[in-house]
Amino acid sequence: MYQFLSGAIMLACLTAGYFFFRFYRKTTDSFFLWFANAFWMLALERAVLGWVGREQEPQPEIYLIRLTAFLLILMAIIRKNRNA
């Protein structure tokens, strides 16, 4: 069940990243590209967590991927507000 839910969350993150990438191509605003990359990193993190499984305690290094994704989102917001 855990792997199924991780796969569903991964698919949702991939889809969200795809939509942000489409918005980037339409508007050429780098804000959407940052968000697309962040969601794709979250999808990667979910794939790793699903592959490792719940039986093994996930290593803290896996969560660095999530931290990087959140930092990308934070940087996108800062850059967007700074340019305005």
Beta strands, then each sheet from edge to edge (+ up, - down):
end
